[in-house]
Amino acid sequence: MRKFDYNFLKNRTWDNEILSYVAKIHEYKGKQEFYIRSKPVELERLIEIAKVQSTEASNRIEGIITTRSRLQQLMKDKTTPKNRDEKEILGYRNVLNLIHTNYEYIPFQSNYILQLHRDLLKYTEHSYGGKYKTTPNEIDAVLPNGEKIMLFKPLDPYETPEAIESICHSYQIALEEEFVDPLILIPCVILDFLCVHPFSDGNGRMSRLLTLLLLYKNDYVIGKYISIEKEIADTKESCYQALSLSDDRWRIAENDPKPFIKYMLGIILKCYREFEKRLTISEKSGAKSTAYDIVKNFALDTIGTFTKRDVMESCPSLGSSSVELALKKLVEDKTIKRIGKGRASKYVRFDAC
């Protein structure tokens, strides 16, 4: 059986790209702690935005979808799920909330992983929630001609419980001995989890939830404010490519985790940069800036079309009515142009038309 021992990371050398990612993330992490203390109102809005985006994006990757209005209602407990997709979305929402609020009390242990998986599938008719797979599974791709090919064969069911136990144990040892930065260790752990593919369903969603859990437990809480899952969904093909490169020869422990490490570090750094951008946009507009000034600054810094929702997400200090009034005034003074009507409305800088 494939052995799991992260001691191999002790003697690995990392190229300048990985080292630069790690250094920059550490720098942004220090800044984040200042913003957490100084901008509580904006942070609460960012948290709510990130929860919705994370739940939508992580499920969308797996083809699990619902309408925007239904998603909002599910997130706010204003409705009950009416189909299988919405049941799975509700399960993800609950586990995400649990990790957000209780990550300090969720050990990275196999029994807790099983319980999180149980809660993920709690509202579905599946009987295998909270249980490791009992039949072999594989990772496939469908070619343009409709032909299905196997990309990767995970471990067999009988190997799975011991493998997850070993991954968790080896991770704890590496963490305690501090021979590698957690930012490098965590992608290696998630890569192994995905290669084991321990469940009959929900492996991708669990991998993203566990990524958040491990980052939070190591004080990298960026995923609470900027959706890591959305960034992964928006670069899904790059993620699959990195996984494909990193799982080659995985079964004989001769794979190279660096492509997946670089991909994940790039995602985390992008989230930190987006976090700082959203919290400093009002500062760039001036100490006494109005909603008009803030939205104008956002518009002039944006290439291509954007929606009212984009403005709301990027300017967390502003409310809905303030954004709406600012957009209307910017259209009137020909700073931006409105395209479409009603909910389908988009905006673009006037000088781009």
Buried (B, 14 or more C-beta within 10 A) or exposed (E): EBEBEBEEBEEEEBEEEBBEBBEBBEEBBEBBEEBBEEBEEBBEBBEEBBBBBBBBBBBBBBEBEBEEEBBBBBBEEEBEBEEEBBBBBBBBBBBBEBBBEEBEEBEBBBEBBBBBBBBBBBBBEBEBBBBBBEEEBEBEEEEEEEEEEEEBEBBEBEBBEEBBBBBBBBBBEBBEEEBBBBBBBBBBBBBBBBBBBBBBBBBBBBBBBBBBBBBBBBEBBBBBBBBBBBBBBEBEEBBBBBBBBBBEEBBEEEBBBBBBBBBBBBBBBBBBBBBBBBBEBBEEBEEEBBBBBBBBBBBEEBEEBBBBEBBBBBBBBBEEEBBBBBBEBBBEEEBBBEEEEEEEBBBBBBEEE
